[in-house]
C-alpha cells in the first residue's frame, strides 16, 4: 500500500491550462468568468491573452484564494473577484448589466492543491487537522459538527450518493459507535475509524486509501458542490453570449456525469410540442471531444490524471426558427 505517497506536496499547477485557454477561444476584448479562482493560475493565463478592453470576473468561496485574487485585482483593473459560490453568477451579472454578454466561462472543479496541503482546513486524511472541510471556513457547518448529529441513514446516504462507497453502512455504524465514546473532531480520527472498520482484505488490496471515498463524499456534501454545479450550468444558458464557450474541468465521475448530461441535453434540438410547431434550436453545440491531460502533464502534476474537460458553445440563435 502506497497511501503515503499522496502526502507529497507539490507546487500548484493549474490543470489543462493550455487546453483550457484554447477551448475558450479567447477574444482580446471579451468578457470572461473564472468560476473557481483557486490560486489564479487559469485567471492569470487568461488575463495574459486579453487586451486592454478585456475583462475577467472570478469567484471563489475560499478566503485565502480571494485574498490572492484581491492582490491581482489591485494590480490589474481588468480583473474582479467575488467571494462566494460561482452559483452567484446570475446575480452578479444582473447587478452589473452583463447578462448574456459573457464570452467564456471556465470551471476547474473540486479541491485545490493548497487546500489539500493545509492540514488546518481538514480536507485530507493524510494531514492532521480539525475535521472541517468547508471551502469557506467562516460559513456553514464543519464536517465534525454534522457527523456529531447526523443519524445513521443520513450518513449512509451521503457516503453512497457522493462517494459511491460500497461499505457505507459499515462505516456509518462505526462512526455512530465512535461518537458515543468521543467526538470525531480530527481528520486522523475519522480516517482511523473508517480504516479500522473495513475488512482487512480490502485494506490489503485497495489502490487508494480506505478513507478516500468517504472524505470525498463528506466534502462534496458539506460544500453543496454538486448543487452549486447544477445551478451554474443552468445559469450558463442566460450568462453566455452567442458563441460564448463553457469549459468545465472535472475530477470525478459525479461531476463529469452532471456536466456531460447537461451539455448533451442542451445540444439536442427540442422536440416540438405539436406536429406543426416550429423547431427549437439547441442552446449549445458540443466542441470537440473530451480533453484529458497528456503523459507529460500527468508526470508534472498527479492531480491531472483524473481530469477531464468538456466544452460547449452557446448557439447564436438559441430560439425558435421556422
Secondary structure, 3 states (H helix, E strand, C coil): CCHHHHHCCCCCCCCCHHHHHHHCCCCCCCEEEECCCCCCHHHHHHHCCCCCCCEEEEEECCHHHHHHHHHHHHHCCCEEEEECCHHHHHHHHHHCCCCCCEEEEEEECCCCHHHHHCHHHCCCCCCCCECCCCCCCCCCCCHHHHHHHCCHHHHHHHHHHHHCCCCHHHHHHHHHHHHHHCCCCEHHHHHHHHHHHCCHHHHHHCCCCCCHHHHHHHHHHHCCHHHHHHHHHHHHHHHEEEEEEEEEEECCHHHHHHHHHHHHHHCCCECCCCCCCCEECCCEEECCCCECCCHHHHHHCHHHHHCEEEEEEECCCCCEEC
